[in-house]
Amino acid sequence: MLGLTGILAFLTGYIVPFVLVLSLLVFVHEMGHYLVGRWSGIRILAFSIGFGPELVGFTDKHGTRWKLSLIPLGGYVRFFGDEDSSSKPDDDKLAAMSEEDRARSFAGAKLWKRAATVAAGPIANFVLAIAIFAVLFSIYGRSVADPVVAEVKQGSVAAEAGVAPGDLLIAIDGTKVETFDDVRRYVSIRPEQRIIVTIERNGEKLDVPMVPARTDMTDQFGNKIEIGLIGIVTNQEVGHFRVQTYSPLAAVKEGTIQTWHIVTGTFKYIGNLISGYMKPDQLGGPIRVAQASGQMATLGVAALLQLAAVLSVSIGLLNLMPVPVLDGGHLMFYAIEAVRGKPLGSSAQDIAFRIGLAMVLSLMVFATWNDISALIG
């Protein structure tokens, strides 16, 4: 059994970093909803970090209850006229409202205001990721290396394709690469998928087809990951390792590019799961996120912030999925309303919300099962 020292080490090493990172991401996401909702004239009843019973809170002059709740796995903004924290409209309360009150309810707001309020949450997560990356690039710069091959691993995919030391990689599948990390990023999420690598050798350009090998790797913390590799290495002599610095404006641009890489990489990963190129056991849940938070915390604040930026993008994308109870599901309903000229009936919405909740819970259970399997495996 864990002693007091072990319990304290577990809490400070894993739980505390996880709760801090997740709370930051949830706060920014919900603040996006809150700010645009207030700007739209919608009355807001509650702003909660966490679910379940309230731990501490206060009510501001506008009547909004700000609170921290017991279960730190999300949060919500509850608008006037909502039945619950999922922004499902309370038809009975809405029917009994005066015209003045209904105008200040979420359901009574104009369609574009509702859509803007809902979309503001995921957008806030993307903005946060860009801001974090921009700050990190401004302060620390970015370690880069030229995409020049120093060594080709014997028997590797690259060796069989005829890649040789000294080759300069200039593009993959027509996409320009500028650093060795660009190559690594592109290849790692394409195991067993044919790619065309364009190299420059003695001033001549060559298109070299190859299929990255699916490879099980272990990171510095002992976590098992599955990636694609072609078997090339660079070094200081040919790659000219250096720290690239950025002005504040250039850092914002680079932060936007980095965020976009995460977005496209996530879609590629989902496509790989559907098509079978990657195993579904790579999908992680709260336990794995807590573990990653603790591991990054040991590397310093910069590493933990970088993880926060990646997770912020993930939360933004997850919430944009067209699943009822998520922001994307609400936006889907609004798109249907815009086409029909009126919202879906309450019974149809109720059924959709139940299905959406079941889908989200199933995904959470599956991801948590993967986490537990990874821990005991």
N, C-alpha and C positions, 0 to 999 in steps of 0.2 A: 504493500500500500504506500501511497505517497505521503511523506511527512509534511509538516508545515512548510519547511523550506522548499520542498518540491512543488507544493501547491502554489506558493507565492511566486516561484520561478515560472511556473506555467502561466499564471495570470499576467505577470508583467512581461513575459516573453512572447506570448501569443494573443491572449484575450485583449489586453489593453491596446496594443497597436491595431488589432482588428477593429475594435469598437471605435477607436479614434478615427481611423481611415474611413470606415463605413459611415460614421456619423457626419463627417465632413461632406462626403459625397451625397448623402441623403439630404443634408441641410441645403446644399447648393441646388439640388434637383427641386426640392419643395419650394425653395425661395423663388425659383423661376416661376412656378405656378402662382405663388403668392403675389409677387410683384405685378405680373401681368393681370392677374385677377383683380387686384386693387385698382390698377390703372383703368381696367374695364368697368369699374363701378360695381363689381360683384362683392357682396358682403361675405366675409370669411369668419367662420365660427371657431375653427381650431387649426393650429399648426403644431404637429407632433413629430418629434424624433423618436422613433420606436413605436411599437404597438402594445396593446394591453393596458393594464392599470397605470395610471399616472403616478410618477414618482415625485415630481416637483413641477411647478408651473405658476403662471400668473396671467391675469387678464388685462389687456391693454385698453386704452381709451376708446378704441374702435369696437370693443366687444370680442376681440379675438383671443382665444385661450392658447397661450404658448406653453408647451409642456415637453418634458422628457418622460418617456414611458418605459415600462419594464423590459420589453423584448426588443433589443437593439438590432433588429434585422430589417429595417426599412423605416418608413414614416409616411405621413400623409398631410394634405391640406383638405379640410372639410369645409365646403361652401354652403351657404344658406340655401335651403331647399333640397339638400342631399339626404338620402336615406341613411347612408353610411359613408365610411372613408373611401370607398371605391368610386364616389361621385355618381352613384346610381340615383336618379331622381326619386323623391318621395311624392308620388302622385297625389296622395290624400292631403298632404300638407300644402302642396302647390295649388290644389283645387280650392282650398279654404283661404288662400292668401288674398289680400287686397291687391289691386293693380300696382300700387306703389311698392309693396313688399315683393311681389313677383318680379318686378323690374330689377330688383337688387339680388334676386336669386340666380344661381348658376344656370338653371334650366330656362329662366326667363331672359337671359342675355342673348344678344344677336349671335347668329351662327358663327360669324368670323371671330367674335370675341371669345366664344367658347373654344374654338379651334386654336386660337392664339394662346389662350391660357393653358390648354392641355399641352401644346407643342413646346411651350416655354421650359418645361421641366427637362426633357431630353436635351434641348438646345443648351440649357445652362450647364449640363454635364460636359458637352463638347467644348464649350467656352472655357470651363474650368481646366480641362485637359490641355487645351492650347496654352492657357495661362501658366500652368505648372511647367510644361515643357519649355515655354519661353523664358521663365525665370531660371530654370536649370541651365539652359543653353547660355543665357546672359552671364550667369555666375561662374559656371564650370566649363563652358564650351562643350565640345563633343569630340571624342577620340575617333579619328578616321584613318583609313589606310587606302592606298591606291589599289584598284582591282587587278593586281598583277600576280601571276602565279609564281610562287617560289619553289613549291614542291607538289608533285602529283603522287598520291598514295598508290602503291603497287596493287594491282588488281582492282582498282576502283573504277567507277563509272567513267570518270574523266580520263583515266589511263586507257581504257578500252576505246574511248571516243577519239583518242589521239591528241589530247591536250598536253602541252609540254611546258616545262619551266620557262619563264620569260614571256609567256603569252599574256596579252592585255585583254581583259574582258571588257567589252564596250556596250553590250546589250544582251538582254535575254528576252526571247519572244518579241523582239522589236522594241522593248522598253529599255531606254538608256540607263546604264548603271555608272555611277560616279565613284563609289567607294566599295571596298570589299564587303562591307556590311550590307550594301544593297544586294549583292549576290547572295549572301547567306540568308537574308530575309526572304528573297524570292524563292530560293531553292527549298528552304526548310519546310514550307507549307505545301509542297508539291511532290510528296513521295509517290513513286511509281507512275508519274505523269510525264509524258513526253514534252521536252522543252527544246528550244533552239538557242544555243549560246553562240553569240557572235564574238569572235576573238580577232585581235590584230596581231599578226606575226610578221616581222620584217617588212612592215609597211603594207602588208596585204591583209584584207579582211576575209575571214572564213566563217561560214555558218556550220556549227557543229551540233547535230542532234544528239540528245542523250536523255536517259530516264533516271532521275535521282533515286537512289536506293533507300528503301524504308529502313530506318535505323533506330534502334532503342538506345537512348543515351541516359546518363545519370548526371544531374547537375551538381554544383558544388555542395548542395545541402543533402544530396542523396535521393532527390526526387527523380523518378523515372519519367522520361518524356520520349515521344516518338516524333521523329523529324525525317526530312529528306536530305540526303548528302550526296555530293558528286565526287568528293575526295581530293579537294585542292586546298593548299595552305599558302599563306603569304608570310613574309617576315619583314623586319625593319629595313633590311638591305634593299629590297625591291618595292615594298609597300610604303616605305617612308611614313611610319606611324607618327602621328602628330595630333595636337589638340587644336581643333578649329574653333576660333572665337567668333562671336556674333555681336553686332550692335543690337540695341533693344528692338528696333524695327525688324531687323533680319532674324532675330530670335523668335519673334511672333510668326514670321513667315515659316521658319523652320519648324516651329511648334505646330503650325497648321498642317504642314506636310507630314510630320510624324503622326499626328492624330488621324490623318487620312490613311496612312499606312495601316494603322490599327483597324480602322473601319473596313478597308478592303481585305485585310488579312482575316478578319473575323468572318466576313461573308465567304471567303475562300475556305476557311475551316469548316463552316456550316455545310458548304457544298461538298467538301471532302467527306464529312460524316454521312450525308445523304447518299453519296455515290459509293461509299465503302472504302475510300482511300485512306481513311483514318478510323481508328477504333473509337466507339462511343465512351470507353472508359477514360478518355482524356478529358471529358467534361467534368469540371469540378464544381463543388458547392461551397457552403459557408465554412465547412471544416478546412477545406483546402485553402480557401481565401485567408482564413485565420492563420493557418500554418505559413503561408507565403508572407503575410504581413509581419509575423514574428521573425521570419528569416531575413526579410529585407531590412527590418529594424536593426538587426545586428550589423548590417553594412553601413548604417548611418541614415541621416535624415534625407539625403538626396535620393538614395535607393528607395526609401519608403515613399517619398513623393512621386517617384517615377511609377511605382506600382499603383499609387492612388490615381495617377493620370490614366493608366491603362484600364483600371477598374471603372473610372468615370466614363470612359468611352463605352465600355461594355454595358454599364447600367443604362446609358442613353440609348444604345441600340436595342437592348432587351425591352425597354419600355416602348419603343417604336414598333415592336412586333404587332401585327394586326390581330391581337387576341383580346377579347373583351376582359375587362378589369385592368388591363394595361392601357397606357396612354395611346398606343397605336390602335387599340380596339375602339376607343372613344373617337379617334380621328376617322376611323373607318365608318362608324355610325354617322358622323357629321358629313362625310362624303356621300353616303347614301341619302341623308336628309337633303343635301344640296341638289341631288339629282331628282328625288321624288317631290321636293317642295314641302315636305313635312317629315317629322321624325318617325322612326319605326314605332310600332305599337308597344305598349308597356309589357305585354306578355312575351312578345318576340325578344325584347331586350332582356327580360328576366331569364329566359331560356339561354340566351347567348352569354349572359354573365355567369350563369351556373356552369356552362360548358367551359368558358374561359378560366374560371376559378379551378375547375378540375384539371385543366391542362397545365396551369401554372403549378399547382400542388404536385402533380405527377412529375413534372420536370424537377422540382425541388427534391422530391423523394429520390428520384433516379440519381441526381447529382450527389446527394448526401450519401447514397449507397455506394457510389463510386469512391467518395472520400473515405468511407469506413473500410471498403475493400482495399484501398491503397495503404491505409494505416496498418491493417492486420496482415496484409500480404507481404 
